[in-house]
Every structure is written in C-alpha cells, then in structure tokens.
Amino acid sequence: MKYYYHIIVNPASGSGRGSKVAQRIKKTLDKHHFAYQFYHTAHAGEERQTTQKLLKETLLPWDEAYIENSDMLYPLLVVIGGDGTLHQVVSEVQQISEQQFPVAYIPAGSGNDFARSLDFPKEPEKVFWQIAGTNRPQALTVIHYHEQIQDDSGIAINNVGIGLDAAIVYAANHSAAKSNLNKFNMGSFSYIAAILNVLFRQKGFPILVECNGQQLSFSKAFLCTTTNHPYFGGGVAIAPTATIKDNKLDFVLVERVAMFKIFWLILLLLRKKHMKSRYFHHISTAKLRIISTIPQHGQEDGEEMGERPFDLTLTTTKQLFWC
C-alpha cells in the first residue's frame, strides 16, 4: 500500500519536542519522496478542529479492499504530539460512530504512556518506518465513559482518574511556575512539585464501585484510576497485568493510609510489587460504575474534568490504530 500522510503536529508537546520530532520526520519524508501534508497546531483545541475538517473532506474509512489497490494513495491520519494531543484526535474520530477511521501515532510528549503500552521504539524515525511498513490497522481498546450527573461522555486512550492523580494534574496545570519552567524545557519540575504538594494534602474520600455483579464500598479512597494498559503518570506501571489488546478495563484503587505507609506503597509501586499490598485494590472488568458523592478532582488522559461529585460508567470500545 501507498499512503498520503496527513500529519497533525502539536509543536509545543513535550516542552517543544513535538516541533523537533516533526522536523526529523519531514527529513525522512522528503528524502524518500513520500506524499504528505503537515498541520501544525497553534492553540489548544486546534487538533480537534483540524481532525474534524479532515474527516469531512479528506480521510476515508478503512476497508480491507484498499490493501489490493496499489494505484491509490490512502489518506492516512498521523499524530505527532503527546498523549493529550492523541486523546483530542481520537476523541474527534470516535464521534463518527458508524465508520472506523485509523489513526497513526508518533509520540513526542513528556509521558508517552500510550506508546509505552505498545512498546514503540524511542526513535521517531523507527516509529515512522513501522507505520510505513504496516498494511492494515489494529483494533485496540480505548475507554468510553459517561458521567451521569452532568450528562457528560468522552473517550480516554490511557486512563480516567478521580482523587490523587487528578488533583496532581490540576495542581501542575495551575502552577504559577509551570509556564516559566516550560521555556527552559523543565516542565517536569512543576509536575514533581505538584506531586509533593498534593501528596500531603489529599484526603481519603468515600466511593462506591459496581462491577462484575458486585458492589464494593471504600471509605478512604486516595487514588482511583481506571486504565486500559499498565501505565500512567509517565511510565508508572500502576496495573502491570493490564493490556491494551484485550477487551477489559483495569480498575485500581489505593486507600488513604498514614504518610509513612504511603511512601512504602510508592516504593512497592516502583518495584512493581504493590499489588500484594492490602491497601491496593485491583479489578479487571468489562464495565464499571464509580460513584463519588464528595467533590473530587477528575482527569481523563491528563485533561481536567473539574472538581465535582462523579457518577461514572466506564466501558470499552475499539479504535483502529495504524501500528
């Protein structure tokens, strides 16, 4: 198969890494005379607008018949950016529920948990050649959620969280030092500062979990995350047994305990031995409902969902990825 690459680039992702990766990919495209067009985003939300326009005017839903058509240039959507950029593009693609449009991805963020879950090479050129050498997409699991209180629905490629992780996202995004640190490619320090700040302030909160025909009640939830692969927070294997290729969600809950036990849990987490702790709870399921009546911060793929009560129903759906 031959392709016309329609490449959406977030140049600001990864504290400027997106721009550098795009330049490297452009050199490869030019050297080998590939057909392509770049679409650089200049502000938040532009990736969704560009995706919407391409879906209406340029892209084609996948059909196996294209494999045998050597004369056509299949219009392939490629994303260069971080998990947040990919989240926005996939969310827009999923709005077209009747047809499946494949998405290719070259990671250029600071976390890159989605790429890590698929064991992508670290060199962007190697990722591109994997895309170029693929002749059909894979159907991978993504998370669909519906929040009943505000009647809000969406898609997550990595995870949806309530509590600690979401509070960290909020604190990092609203840090006064974040923009200054980003200018010097030191944005990760604002995230570390947010972790230390929130870790001591986050209180336990009650939640109700419904899954697999059971109701589970927790009085002091601390971290509450639903994921479709092992990683969150830039490489932390919170759910080591999860895989993006099955049709399951992995729910992880950590209870609020004394601070010295929290640090012990973090040590176990870094050594991938946390699943043995009695304060760590893990459930694998195809459908999940989480009710939190006490307002908490929420996040989807590192995007803020606000501080509010939640009544979340989470299920799986499929997205075609060119990988």
Secondary structure, DSSP 8 states (H G I E B T S, - for coil): -EEEEEEEE-TTHHHHHHHHHHHHHHHHHHHTT-EEEEEE--STTHHHHHHHHHHHHT-----GGGGG-TTSEEEEEEEEE-HHHHHHHHHHHTT-TTS---EEEEE-SS--HHHHHTT--SSHHHHHHHHHT--S-EEEEEEEEEETTTTEEEEESSEEEEEHHHHHHHHHHT-TTHHHHHHTT-HHHHHHHHHHHHHHH---EEEEEEETTEEEEEEEEEEEEEESSSEETTTEESSTT--TTSS-EEEEEEE---HHHHHHHHHHHHTT-GGGSTTEEEEEESEEEEEEEEEEEEEETTEEEEEEEEEEEEEEEEEEE--
